[in-house]
C-alpha cells in the first residue's frame, strides 16, 4: 500500500519547486501522500485498497509525515544511496511488506537500483550512451552515475545508469524505469490510447486505464523513450552549491546551475548519443528505401526517429506527389505550344533567335494558364497539407502537447534570482539586455551578410555581361558553354554563403541568450528564413522586375533547377557516402562476437546528423521556384518531381546509415516552416501577376484594345486583388483540420477540464475528512 502512496505523491509533487508539470496537472503542494491515495481512488474509480486501509494510513501519517519523508524512498541510486529515513518504522502494507524492501530492487545486473516493483525488470533497454572524457577520474564517474540514478525529489534524474564493462571506463549507458517514463509522458502532454480506443492526454494517476501502460516498449515509441531520457538529463540542476569529486573548485556548481551543460563545458561529458537498435533499423530500412515500394512507412519512421523526422518525410512525400498535376500541365503546355518549345531550347542552349523580342515573355494561351494554376495549386496544396498534418498529429499522440512554464534551456545563463512569474530560483536575464544584443550585434551582422548577397548579385551581372560579349565576338561552341559559367559560379557562391551564415546565425542566437528553447528556435529560424529568401530569390526578382529580362530569368531559373539539385545530391549523399564507405566504415567493422559495449561505443564514431534545417530550406526554395516563377519555365514541376523521387530515398538512406540516430522533441506540426510555405504561397499571387505583364503579346493585345499604360497597371492590380480574394476564400472553405479531428481535440480539452475539476473536488473532500480525523487522532 505505501509503495502505491509514494508513487502517487511523487507523480504530482516531484519538481514542485521548478513547476515542470503542465498547469492542468499541478495540484496544491499541501497534498500529503495518504491524501493523494484517496485522490487516486476517486479519480480512477477503482480503489486499490480497502477504505479502512486508506483511513488508517491517514490517521497514522497525517500529523507526523512530511512530504520529504514520504518521498524519501522514491529511488535509490548506485552505491546504496539512502534517500529515506523512515524505513525502520515503515508501516506494513496489506500484504505485510514494507516499502524498505522495495528500495533495493535492481533492474538488471550492473544497473542502478529502482525503488518500486513495477519498475523491476530482468531486461533493461539501453537508450542513451554518455561519452566521458578519457581524463575523467573514477570518483567523478561514480558521482555522475549516482546522480543519474538518484530520485528526482532528491535532485537526481530518476533514471537507470550502467558503468559499462569497465567501471573506470569512459562511457555510461542510460535507460529509464517505467515510473519516470510515465511521469514524463504526462509532463510533455503526450496523448495515448485509452481503454475506450480514443486518444486521450495521458494522466499518471489514471495510468491503469490507458492501453499497454505496463509495457513501455508498446506504450511509448523508441524515439519518445530516448527523448525522455535526454529531457531528464538536460533538466538536472544543482539544488545547492556543491563540489564534484575529482574536479577542481573552479568547476563547482552553484545553486540552480544546469549540471549537464556545465559538465559538458568542463570537458567531463564529451557527447550524449541516442543508440540505434540494429534489428529495428534493419527492418525499417528494408521497408523504407531498400525495396521498390512507392509509399513510405511513416508510422515506423515516427516510432523509430520521432515525430519531427516523420513530419519532414510526410511533408516531402505529400509535396512530391502533389507535384504531379503541375508537372502534367507543364508537359502539356510544352508539348502543344511551339513558343514554349522554342523558349525551352533557348534556356538550355543559352542563345536567342532573332524574333525573341516578340515571344520572349509568357503567352496568354500557355504561360497564363500556368500562372493561374500555380497560384491556386499552392493554396490548395497548403490547406490539404494542414489537414493531413492534424490527422498525423492525432495518430502520433502530439495533438495536445502541453504548454507549460518550461525550465530554462540548457544554454541559458544569467544572474541567479527569483523568477517573478513562477517563483523559482533560476538564472535571470533581462529583456532589455537581449534586445540590446539583437540591435547592436545580430541585426548588423545579418545586414552584413545581406550585403554580401547583393555583392554576389552584382558579380553575377558583371560576369554575365562579360561572357555575352565574348560569345558575340567569338561565337563558338566553347564560348556558348561559357554562357552558363556566371550562373554556376553564383550558385556555388550562394550555397557557400548560406552554409557559413547558418553557423553565424546559430552563434548570434546563442549570444542573444533566449530563455526558452522555443524562443531560441524561433529566432534562429527567422534569421535563416530572411537570409534564405534574400539569398535565393533576390537575383530572380531583380531580373524579373527591374531588368525585366524574361529570357535571362528563364535561363537563370533553368540553371538553378538543374545545377542546384546536382550540387545538393552530391554534397548531401555522394560525399557522405564515400567518406563513410572508404574512411569511417573500416574503423567501425564489427562481428557478432564483439562485446556489446564495443558495438554501442562504435555508434558514437558516426558523424552527428546535421539537422532538418537544410532539408526544409531546400524544399522551401523549390516551392518558391515553382509558385513564384514557373509561369516562365513550365517544366519546373517536372524537374522538381524527378529530383524529389530520388530525394526521398537518398534522405532515408542518409539518416539510417550515414549519421548517428537523431534526437528531437515531439512536435504537432512543422512549426514555423509551415508559416514560411504559406507566406510564399501568398507572394506567388503578386509575382505571377506582374510576370504576366512582361508578356509582349499581352502588352500588344492591351495596346490594340486602346488601353493606356495606366489602365494596364490598374487592371493588373485589380486581377491581383481578385486572385488574393480567391485564395482567402479557398483557405476558409477548406478547414485546417477534418471535422472528426476537431471533435477529438474538443473531447481531449473537455476531458482535461473535467480531470482538473475532479482534482479540485477531491481536494475539498479530503480536506474535510482530514479535519474530522484530527480530533480522532488526538
VOGU-3710 file (C-alpha; in Angstrom, 3 decimals, decimal comma):
1> xxxxxxxxxx> 0,000/0,000/0,000  2,618/2,525/0,979  4,612/1,975/-2,193  1,473/2,988/-4,100  1,247/6,099/-1,971  4,820/7,069/-2,660  4,356/6,669/-6,420  1,228/8,804/-6,352  2,865/11,500/-4,326  5,976/11,752/-6,431
11> xxxxxxxxxx> 3,964/11,784/-9,627  2,409/15,096/-8,685  4,879/16,709/-6,330  8,256/15,917/-7,860  9,929/19,075/-9,040  7,215/21,171/-7,444  9,809/23,852/-6,952  10,521/24,025/-10,692  6,882/23,566/-11,797  7,748/21,380/-14,779
21> xxxxxxxxxx> 4,326/19,770/-14,765  1,627/21,164/-17,045  -0,556/23,678/-15,208  -3,633/21,478/-15,617  -1,877/18,656/-13,748  -0,284/20,598/-10,900  -2,105/20,072/-7,593  -1,692/22,141/-4,446  1,592/21,374/-2,729  -0,125/20,548/0,558
31> xxxxxxxxxx> -1,394/17,195/-0,702  0,159/14,605/1,554  0,890/11,070/0,247  -2,030/9,424/2,051  -4,316/12,225/0,905  -3,223/11,594/-2,660  -4,058/7,902/-2,299  -7,680/8,937/-1,870  -7,373/11,171/-4,936  -6,241/8,154/-6,931
41> xxxxxxxxxx> -9,179/6,142/-5,693  -11,755/8,802/-6,515  -10,121/9,867/-9,784  -9,860/6,414/-11,329  -12,972/4,969/-9,756  -11,008/1,887/-8,738  -9,738/1,741/-5,175  -6,597/-0,349/-4,997  -7,012/-0,956/-1,274  -9,816/-1,116/1,234
51> xxxxxxxxxx> -11,221/2,163/2,572  -10,192/1,141/6,051  -6,563/0,924/4,915  -6,669/4,429/3,479  -8,298/5,702/6,658  -5,811/4,034/8,936  -2,884/5,416/6,976  -4,310/8,922/7,154  -4,722/8,579/10,913  -1,173/7,322/11,223
61> xxxxxxxxxx> 0,614/9,684/8,857  -1,233/12,956/8,637  0,050/14,527/11,859  3,648/13,387/11,504  4,698/12,560/7,945  6,189/15,399/5,913  6,369/15,477/2,172  10,101/14,994/2,089  9,821/11,904/4,292  7,087/10,467/2,144
71> xxxxxxxxxx> 9,157/10,785/-0,984  12,290/9,661/0,723  12,132/6,118/-0,556  11,270/7,058/-4,098  14,502/5,863/-5,613  17,856/4,543/-4,590  20,939/5,424/-6,502  24,043/3,434/-7,134  26,252/2,600/-4,266  23,424/2,234/-1,775
81> xxxxxxxxxx> 22,266/5,817/-1,617  19,902/6,326/1,280  17,054/8,598/0,306  14,628/7,846/3,080  14,858/7,971/6,833  11,792/6,109/7,934  12,468/2,588/6,751  12,802/1,220/10,262  9,373/2,340/11,286  7,662/1,938/7,939
91> xxxxxxxxxx> 4,135/0,622/8,311  3,104/-2,628/6,754  1,054/-2,838/3,618  -1,972/-5,064/3,280  0,350/-7,903/2,333  2,570/-7,206/5,311  5,596/-5,969/3,325  7,244/-2,646/3,990  8,454/-0,253/1,337  12,020/-0,545/2,561
101> xxxxxxxxxx> 12,230/-3,977/0,955  11,395/-2,435/-2,425  14,003/0,302/-2,354  16,799/-2,128/-3,141  15,276/-3,874/-6,146  17,747/-3,988/-9,032  16,603/-3,556/-12,596  19,358/-5,696/-14,006  22,993/-6,714/-13,450  25,200/-3,653/-13,131
111> xxxxxxxxxx> 22,377/-1,124/-13,377  21,478/1,334/-10,662  18,564/0,315/-8,493  14,917/1,224/-8,651  12,568/1,834/-5,779  9,389/0,110/-6,861  8,289/-3,301/-8,014  6,534/-2,009/-11,137  9,882/-0,766/-12,474  11,729/-4,022/-11,812
121> xxxxxxxxxx> 12,756/-5,860/-14,971  15,221/-8,548/-15,899  15,877/-6,819/-19,236  16,899/-3,171/-19,357  16,888/-1,396/-22,700  19,971/0,785/-23,368  18,662/4,105/-24,670  21,418/6,728/-24,381  25,198/6,466/-24,406  27,033/9,134/-22,409
131> xxxxxxxxxx> 30,603/9,517/-23,620  33,027/10,813/-20,994  36,456/12,296/-21,400  39,287/9,807/-21,108  40,752/12,006/-18,362  37,694/11,711/-16,108  38,636/10,188/-12,764  36,773/7,139/-11,388  35,280/9,057/-8,467  33,800/11,601/-10,894
141> xxxxxxxxxx> 32,198/8,815/-12,919  30,797/7,185/-9,786  29,363/10,542/-8,681  27,720/11,043/-12,078  26,207/7,534/-12,066  24,873/8,167/-8,570  23,377/11,480/-9,727  21,650/9,842/-12,710  20,187/7,100/-10,527  19,110/9,343/-7,653
151> xxxxxxxxxx> 15,417/10,159/-7,395  14,182/13,407/-8,896  12,878/14,508/-5,494  16,460/14,462/-4,254  17,797/16,371/-7,256  18,710/13,437/-9,484  17,393/12,309/-12,855  15,491/9,251/-11,620  16,992/7,121/-14,414  18,965/3,896/-14,686
161> xxxxxxxxxx> 22,710/4,005/-15,311  25,259/1,318/-16,162  29,037/1,956/-15,963  29,868/-0,411/-18,809  32,075/-3,440/-18,567  34,899/-1,317/-17,182  33,777/0,602/-14,108  36,565/3,133/-14,740  35,888/3,396/-18,493  34,734/6,440/-20,419
171> xxxxxxxxxx> 31,090/5,538/-21,080  27,829/5,398/-19,146  24,788/3,670/-20,601  21,485/5,206/-19,515  17,948/3,833/-19,517  14,714/4,786/-17,761  12,361/2,980/-15,353  8,654/2,766/-16,041  7,566/5,376/-13,488  9,957/8,026/-14,810
181> xxxxxxxxxx> 8,784/7,393/-18,360  5,129/7,653/-17,390  5,550/10,851/-15,387  7,486/12,488/-18,209  4,778/11,416/-20,658  2,314/13,447/-18,609  4,697/16,403/-18,336  5,177/16,516/-22,102  1,425/16,372/-22,714  1,528/13,321/-24,970
191> xxxxxxxxxx> -1,743/11,642/-25,908  -2,064/7,876/-25,663  -4,708/5,294/-26,443  -7,340/4,989/-23,708  -9,238/1,789/-22,922  -12,168/3,221/-24,891  -9,999/3,316/-28,003  -9,763/7,125/-28,186  -6,562/9,127/-27,846  -6,504/10,986/-24,516
201> xxxxxxxxxx> -3,971/13,264/-22,827  -2,034/10,902/-20,572  -2,556/11,197/-16,821  -0,254/9,389/-14,426  -2,898/8,869/-11,753  -5,180/7,305/-14,386  -2,400/5,240/-15,964  -4,099/1,885/-15,468  -6,894/2,921/-17,828  -4,500/3,517/-20,737
211> xxxxxxxxxx> -3,744/0,642/-23,053  -0,364/-1,068/-22,633  0,730/1,331/-19,892  2,511/-1,587/-18,229  4,590/-2,301/-21,366  6,880/0,604/-22,212  8,031/-0,958/-25,492  4,467/-0,654/-26,782  3,148/2,306/-24,822  5,953/4,681/-25,838
221> xxxxxxxxxx> 7,882/4,740/-29,084  11,641/4,275/-29,059  12,090/7,924/-30,015  9,870/9,049/-27,107  11,737/6,897/-24,591  15,093/8,240/-25,734  13,909/11,839/-25,725  12,557/11,469/-22,194  15,973/10,280/-21,015  17,675/13,247/-22,697
231> xxxxxxxxxx> 14,950/15,555/-21,342  15,597/14,427/-17,766  19,377/14,677/-18,135  19,185/18,182/-19,594  16,852/19,217/-16,758  19,325/18,365/-13,996  20,036/21,413/-11,850  22,070/21,769/-8,705  19,858/22,030/-5,613  22,623/23,732/-3,654
241> xxxxxxxxxx> 26,264/24,750/-4,005  28,334/21,605/-4,392  31,713/20,361/-5,500  32,125/17,450/-7,896  34,558/14,748/-6,743  37,636/14,646/-8,944  37,154/18,166/-10,347  38,773/21,426/-9,310  36,927/24,102/-7,366  36,515/26,252/-10,487
251> xxxxxxxxxx> 34,125/23,592/-11,809  31,997/23,583/-8,646  28,252/24,069/-9,056  26,275/26,941/-7,669  22,628/26,633/-6,745  20,369/26,134/-9,835  23,289/25,649/-12,240  22,493/23,352/-15,151  24,550/20,286/-14,292  24,614/18,627/-17,696
261> xxxxxxxxxx> 25,648/21,751/-19,557  28,339/22,676/-17,056  29,809/19,167/-17,116  29,962/19,471/-20,887  31,713/22,837/-20,659  34,176/21,373/-18,154  35,038/18,568/-20,581  33,631/15,805/-18,369  30,826/14,864/-20,766  32,031/14,679/-24,349
271> xxxxxxxxxx> 28,827/13,530/-26,020  25,313/12,201/-25,467  24,384/9,653/-28,142  20,943/8,071/-28,689  21,502/4,427/-29,525  20,384/2,614/-32,640  18,535/-0,684/-32,363  20,123/-2,680/-35,208  17,252/-5,101/-35,795  14,584/-2,379/-35,837
281> xxxxxxxxxx> 16,777/-0,231/-38,080  17,272/-3,122/-40,496  13,528/-3,744/-40,745  12,826/-0,043/-41,215  15,485/0,290/-43,922  14,044/-2,663/-45,813  10,540/-1,171/-45,755  11,716/2,378/-46,479  14,353/2,636/-49,181  15,721/-0,839/-49,940
291> xxxxxxxxxx> 12,670/-2,109/-51,845  10,617/-0,921/-54,801  7,698/0,415/-52,776  6,427/3,921/-53,534  4,773/4,647/-50,168  6,735/5,461/-47,029  6,308/3,632/-43,682  5,611/6,885/-41,850  4,306/5,231/-38,668  7,511/3,203/-38,407
301> xxxxxxxxxx> 9,574/6,341/-39,040  7,709/8,096/-36,225  8,269/5,129/-33,919  11,990/4,936/-34,556  13,067/8,534/-35,277  10,271/10,601/-33,715  7,579/12,961/-34,947  9,968/15,727/-36,115  11,640/13,414/-38,637  8,320/11,777/-39,508
311> xxxxxxxxxx> 6,665/15,129/-40,248  9,521/16,109/-42,553  9,275/12,895/-44,578  5,491/13,060/-44,560  5,632/16,590/-45,965  8,271/15,576/-48,524  6,083/12,655/-49,617  2,911/14,766/-49,780  4,698/17,575/-51,627  6,293/15,197/-54,127
321> xxxxxxxxxx> 3,043/13,552/-55,160  1,314/16,936/-55,217  3,772/17,930/-57,965  2,065/15,554/-60,401  -0,730/17,974/-61,503  1,592/20,964/-62,245  4,114/18,590/-63,856  1,475/17,153/-66,212  0,230/20,652/-67,016  3,781/21,816/-67,746
331> xxxxxxxxxx> 4,395/18,881/-70,078  1,149/19,566/-71,930  1,926/23,270/-72,333  5,433/22,493/-73,563  4,221/19,813/-75,998  1,379/21,788/-77,552  2,960/25,252/-77,613  5,618/25,938/-80,236  6,554/29,177/-78,491  7,232/27,374/-75,226
341> xxxxxxxxxx> 9,282/24,721/-77,011  11,434/27,448/-78,567  11,876/29,068/-75,139  12,963/25,768/-73,592  15,611/25,324/-76,281  16,835/28,885/-75,746  17,078/28,407/-71,959  19,223/25,299/-72,416  21,369/26,463/-75,309  21,862/29,993/-73,992
351> xxxxxxxxxx> 21,384/31,510/-77,451  18,479/33,589/-78,695  16,647/33,705/-82,002  16,185/36,886/-83,923  12,500/37,246/-83,042  12,965/36,588/-79,353  11,582/40,025/-78,520  8,215/39,078/-79,912  7,667/35,918/-77,977  10,117/36,034/-75,079
361> xxxxxxxxxx> 7,507/36,678/-72,415  4,664/34,479/-71,223  1,979/33,778/-73,822  -1,689/34,127/-72,997  -2,529/30,609/-74,113  0,178/28,748/-72,231  2,002/30,746/-69,582  -1,114/32,495/-68,342  -2,748/29,125/-67,679  0,422/28,016/-65,880
371> xxxxxxxxxx> 0,452/31,180/-63,750  -3,209/30,907/-62,726  -2,824/27,224/-61,936  0,309/27,784/-59,822  -1,425/30,397/-57,685  -4,444/28,186/-56,991  -2,393/24,989/-56,634  -0,150/26,484/-53,935  -3,201/27,450/-51,850  -4,967/24,104/-52,164
381> xxxxxxxxxx> -1,714/22,256/-51,502  -1,047/24,066/-48,219  -4,636/23,713/-46,991  -4,696/19,986/-47,739  -1,329/19,546/-46,048  -2,609/21,201/-42,860  -5,472/18,702/-42,794  -3,087/15,801/-43,245  -0,745/17,235/-40,622  -3,500/17,409/-37,987
391> xxxxxxxxxx> -4,514/13,815/-38,751  -0,948/12,567/-38,324  -0,581/14,600/-35,132  -3,628/12,870/-33,657  -2,442/9,383/-34,596  1,043/10,050/-33,246  -0,217/11,475/-29,939  1,148/15,009/-30,323  -2,137/16,829/-30,932  -2,332/18,136/-27,359
401> xxxxxxxxxx> 1,273/18,830/-26,360  1,400/20,605/-23,011  2,064/24,333/-22,853  3,908/24,926/-19,649  6,272/27,304/-17,877  9,307/25,382/-19,032  12,647/25,171/-17,312  15,301/27,453/-18,851  17,017/25,769/-21,774  20,478/24,298/-21,073
411> xxxxxxxxxx> 22,349/27,122/-22,845  20,591/29,908/-20,928  22,699/31,845/-18,418  22,301/34,867/-16,200  22,378/36,138/-12,637  20,702/33,875/-10,107  17,402/35,221/-8,825  13,714/34,514/-8,261  11,543/34,319/-11,357  8,675/36,792/-10,715
421> xxxxxxxxxx> 6,248/34,631/-12,727  6,921/31,138/-11,374  8,652/31,969/-8,078  11,520/29,615/-8,948  15,160/30,300/-8,191  16,860/30,298/-11,591  19,198/32,361/-13,806  17,619/35,645/-14,894  18,431/37,764/-17,953  16,527/40,981/-18,625
431> xxxxxxxxxx> 14,709/41,624/-21,880  16,421/44,962/-22,471  19,826/43,260/-22,429  18,619/40,737/-25,004  17,105/43,470/-27,168  20,339/45,461/-26,939  22,362/42,482/-28,126  19,975/41,939/-31,028  20,077/45,621/-32,037  23,839/46,143/-31,728
441> xxxxxxxxxx> 25,143/42,743/-32,855  22,603/40,445/-34,525  20,924/42,939/-36,881  24,213/44,485/-38,157  25,742/41,039/-38,787  22,631/39,865/-40,653  22,742/43,106/-42,645  26,394/42,414/-43,489  25,522/39,024/-44,946  22,649/40,517/-46,935
451> xxxxxxxxxx> 25,188/42,978/-48,320  27,358/40,042/-49,378  24,331/38,670/-51,231  23,993/41,963/-53,124  27,723/41,926/-53,856  27,403/38,439/-55,320  24,440/39,568/-57,425  26,438/42,398/-58,993  29,296/39,999/-59,576  26,878/37,714/-61,421
461> xxxxxxxxxx> 25,691/40,587/-63,651  29,279/41,586/-64,410  30,208/38,006/-65,330  27,030/37,615/-67,416  27,839/40,736/-69,451  31,437/39,614/-69,904  30,633/36,138/-71,287  27,885/37,569/-73,516  30,447/39,934/-75,033  32,950/37,122/-75,506
471> xxxxxxxxxx> 30,297/34,915/-77,125  29,198/37,665/-79,505  32,821/38,235/-80,544  33,852/34,593/-80,987  30,533/32,694/-81,431  31,971/29,192/-80,895  30,919/26,059/-79,040  33,370/26,897/-76,271  32,025/30,391/-75,735  28,467/29,026/-75,795
481> xxxxxxxxxx> 29,443/26,708/-72,919  30,872/29,695/-71,059  27,442/31,347/-71,067  26,471/29,257/-68,014  29,681/29,898/-66,086  28,426/33,024/-64,215  25,262/31,217/-63,121  27,178/28,169/-61,895  29,736/30,274/-60,011  26,991/32,382/-58,450
491> xxxxxxxxxx> 25,071/29,258/-57,342  28,222/27,883/-55,697  28,792/31,263/-54,046  25,256/31,465/-52,641  25,406/27,898/-51,323  28,731/28,529/-49,568  27,441/31,813/-48,153  24,295/30,052/-46,872  26,394/27,380/-45,142  28,558/29,974/-43,390
501> xxxxxxxxxx> 25,545/32,067/-42,472  23,744/29,183/-40,740  26,731/28,773/-38,430  26,852/32,514/-37,754  23,078/32,655/-37,181  23,314/29,922/-34,552  26,134/31,758/-32,797  24,145/35,014/-32,825  21,045/33,328/-31,406  23,132/31,746/-28,642
511> xxxxxxxxxx> 24,603/35,169/-27,907  21,093/36,644/-27,561  20,579/34,221/-24,640  16,937/33,197/-25,023  15,395/31,510/-22,021  13,040/29,033/-23,702  14,044/26,510/-26,335  11,028/27,528/-28,416  12,160/31,173/-28,463  15,671/30,113/-29,437
521> xxxxxxxxxx> 14,379/28,029/-32,359  12,007/30,773/-33,477  14,682/33,473/-33,641  17,185/31,134/-35,285  14,674/30,069/-37,924  13,620/33,684/-38,553  17,242/34,692/-39,211  17,760/31,811/-41,613  14,481/32,395/-43,450  15,170/36,101/-44,038
531> xxxxxxxxxx> 18,606/35,356/-45,424  17,392/32,386/-47,469  14,642/34,356/-49,165  17,061/37,174/-49,971  19,912/34,869/-51,000  17,973/32,600/-53,346  15,297/34,904/-54,755  16,860/38,404/-54,835  18,549/37,823/-58,202  15,397/36,373/-59,740
541> xxxxxxxxxx> 13,221/39,261/-58,557  15,796/41,787/-59,743  15,970/40,196/-63,192  12,182/39,956/-63,458  11,017/43,313/-62,121  13,959/45,692/-62,524  15,844/44,437/-65,567  12,607/42,958/-66,996  14,687/40,424/-68,909  12,484/37,343/-69,228
551> xxxxxxxxxx> 14,962/35,294/-71,338  17,679/35,844/-68,712  15,175/34,978/-65,973  14,262/31,751/-67,765  17,911/30,788/-68,268  18,752/31,599/-64,671  15,832/29,512/-63,398  16,855/26,555/-65,559  20,405/26,816/-64,178  19,127/26,846/-60,611
561> xxxxxxxxxx> 16,820/23,883/-61,104  19,483/21,716/-62,712  22,748/22,789/-61,088  21,400/23,287/-57,556  19,784/19,846/-57,476  23,011/18,201/-58,669  25,051/20,080/-56,076  22,621/19,100/-53,312  22,681/15,428/-54,265  26,490/15,393/-54,367
571> xxxxxxxxxx> 27,033/17,266/-51,096  24,229/15,583/-49,139  24,577/11,970/-50,285  27,544/11,169/-52,536  30,286/12,792/-50,462  28,970/11,480/-47,085  28,605/8,015/-48,628  32,175/7,991/-49,962  33,567/9,259/-46,657  31,591/6,663/-44,733
581> xxxxxxxxxx> 32,411/3,830/-47,139  36,144/4,324/-47,505  37,214/6,291/-44,408  34,853/5,739/-41,480  33,395/2,279/-42,111  36,693/0,314/-41,919  37,214/1,651/-38,396  33,691/0,547/-37,393  33,924/-3,013/-38,672  32,382/-5,391/-36,162
591> xxxxxxxxxx> 31,382/-9,000/-35,788  28,654/-10,764/-33,852  31,213/-11,907/-31,266  32,235/-8,380/-30,326  31,260/-7,245/-26,830  28,015/-5,319/-26,663  29,809/-2,343/-25,173  32,088/-2,086/-28,216  29,079/-2,116/-30,529  27,494/0,715/-28,593
601> xxxxxxxxxx> 30,741/2,652/-28,479  31,139/2,476/-32,269  27,847/4,307/-32,742  29,443/7,397/-31,219  32,017/7,447/-34,048  29,323/8,251/-36,614  29,027/11,931/-37,588  26,256/13,943/-35,957  23,093/14,317/-38,015  23,221/17,902/-39,380
611> xxxxxxxxxx> 19,535/18,515/-38,684  16,479/19,321/-40,773  17,306/22,965/-41,421  18,997/22,335/-44,754  16,290/19,879/-45,808  13,450/22,314/-45,150  15,382/25,159/-46,785  15,807/23,040/-49,915  12,074/22,297/-50,069  11,209/25,942/-49,373
621> xxxxxxxxxx> 13,433/27,135/-52,220  11,903/24,509/-54,526  8,408/25,631/-53,586  9,436/29,239/-54,266  10,745/28,425/-57,733  7,532/26,605/-58,563  4,975/29,017/-57,122  6,753/32,280/-57,960  8,365/31,750/-61,369  7,059/28,583/-63,009
631> xxxxxxxxxx> 4,979/30,609/-65,493  8,199/31,493/-67,348  9,508/27,902/-67,185  6,637/25,361/-67,295  8,952/22,372/-66,841  9,826/23,473/-63,290  7,448/20,980/-61,652  8,749/18,152/-63,883  12,354/18,702/-62,793  11,340/19,027/-59,132
641> xxxxxxxxxx> 9,297/15,833/-59,274  12,210/13,853/-60,700  14,551/15,286/-58,069  12,210/14,579/-55,148  11,546/10,971/-56,139  15,255/10,343/-55,590  15,420/12,771/-52,647  13,038/10,643/-50,559  15,216/7,555/-50,803  18,530/9,382/-50,534
651> xxxxxxxxxx> 17,401/11,228/-47,393  16,103/7,974/-45,903  19,399/6,222/-46,654  21,370/9,124/-45,248  19,506/9,267/-41,942  19,622/5,492/-41,464  23,187/4,733/-42,494  25,446/7,769/-42,610  24,754/9,566/-39,336  24,045/8,986/-35,679
661> xxxxxxxxxx> 20,463/8,479/-34,641  18,950/11,983/-34,350  17,012/13,024/-31,262  14,201/15,589/-31,453  11,323/16,563/-29,144  7,754/15,573/-30,059  6,061/18,127/-32,323  2,491/18,656/-33,506  3,365/20,035/-36,965  6,179/21,604/-39,000
671> xxxxxxxxxx> 6,037/24,742/-36,863  7,445/27,929/-38,361  8,301/26,172/-41,630  4,611/25,764/-42,374  4,167/29,526/-41,976  7,073/30,128/-44,353  5,456/27,998/-47,056  2,169/29,857/-46,606  3,935/33,221/-46,990  5,498/32,076/-50,272
681> xxxxxxxxxx> 2,084/30,900/-51,427  0,715/34,399/-50,827  3,653/36,128/-52,543  3,142/33,891/-55,591  -0,025/35,845/-56,477  1,885/39,119/-56,752  4,823/37,531/-58,571  2,795/35,743/-61,237  0,521/38,715/-61,911  3,421/41,049/-62,568
691> xxxxxxxxxx> 5,326/38,472/-64,591  2,333/38,243/-66,923  2,602/41,987/-67,522  6,041/41,380/-69,055  4,498/39,366/-71,890  4,976/41,334/-75,125  1,987/39,572/-76,608  -0,236/40,609/-73,692  1,034/44,181/-73,864  0,396/44,272/-77,614
701> xxxxxxxxxx> -3,145/42,969/-77,120  -3,876/45,612/-74,493  -2,469/48,394/-76,674  -4,530/47,234/-79,646  -7,594/47,466/-77,376  -6,716/51,101/-76,746  -5,622/50,651/-73,110  -3,061/53,081/-71,764  -0,141/52,030/-69,567  -2,005/53,304/-66,523
711> xxxxxxxxxx> -5,081/51,255/-67,428  -2,960/48,136/-67,892  -1,334/48,712/-64,498  -4,679/49,234/-62,762  -6,092/46,104/-64,426  -3,135/44,072/-63,137  -3,699/45,389/-59,611  -7,389/44,505/-59,847  -6,643/40,980/-61,070  -4,082/40,577/-58,282
721> xxxxxxxxxx> -6,622/41,542/-55,605  -9,252/39,241/-57,092  -6,838/36,318/-57,003  -5,866/37,120/-53,414  -9,557/37,128/-52,521  -9,966/33,733/-54,204  -7,033/32,371/-52,178  -8,591/33,652/-48,961  -11,963/32,119/-49,855  -10,298/28,775/-50,628
731> xxxxxxxxxx> -8,433/28,803/-47,316  -11,712/29,447/-45,487  -13,682/26,823/-47,395  -11,037/24,165/-46,745  -10,799/23,684/-42,938  -7,339/23,307/-41,438  -8,356/20,005/-39,862  -11,041/17,387/-40,612  -14,291/17,564/-38,693  -13,566/14,371/-36,776
741> xxxxxxxxxx> -10,172/15,699/-35,677  -11,823/18,899/-34,450  -14,251/16,842/-32,366  -11,415/14,721/-30,973  -9,487/17,846/-29,996  -12,506/19,327/-28,239  -13,098/16,000/-26,468  -9,495/15,969/-25,207  -9,854/19,559/-23,965  -13,125/18,678/-22,243
751> xxxxxxxxxx> -11,669/15,615/-20,515  -8,675/17,646/-19,317  -11,026/20,241/-17,786  -13,106/17,508/-16,136  -9,964/15,937/-14,676  -8,940/19,282/-13,212  -12,407/19,823/-11,708  -12,288/16,317/-10,224  -8,919/17,032/-8,623  -10,304/20,183/-7,009
761> xxxxxxxxxx> -13,359/18,302/-5,711  -11,141/15,551/-4,301  -9,026/18,164/-2,566  -12,012/19,648/-0,715  -13,300/16,171/0,125  -10,008/15,036/1,581  -9,504/18,316/3,448  -12,850/17,833/5,144  -12,000/14,224/6,001  -8,619/15,249/7,398
771> xxxxxxxx> -10,199/17,811/9,720  -12,594/15,174/11,035  -9,754/12,704/11,634  -7,535/15,155/13,519  -9,576/15,017/16,771  -9,824/11,254/16,419  -6,025/11,001/16,262  -5,540/13,314/19,242
//
